[in-house]
């Protein structure tokens, strides 16, 4: 993020890079929350959905208000991460109790893996931005390839694009065995 922000804008926006890095980790919780949060709307429980969205905004504002004196502008990204992490926990409590939702083992594994990868890339980027850039490119590519393979395995055989992609993995010596 630091060199990309400088390239696209200017050195004056260097604090924006740090905010974006924190938000990137927070986006993991955001995406996981969205995928289950909309189940309340689909079930006609829009009041619960609205309450959960407002609770996120309260968490974000409170976090920013508390963190700004200590971290300055970087508090935006930090508050975003922690607000979405807490929102994710609260949402899981609600979805478990009201919708009887339970995570599959693969989903928990993927969220934990992506979280570990995201936090690792954030740490590396804060120590060495150039190394962080390379590690994030490699890590993101590997995560994307592994994620694609998992999706293809879940989809099963059939369809023009899934078959071509499955053949690509077979060519690489990593065939997809469908259940």
Beta strands, then each sheet from edge to edge (+ up, - down):
end
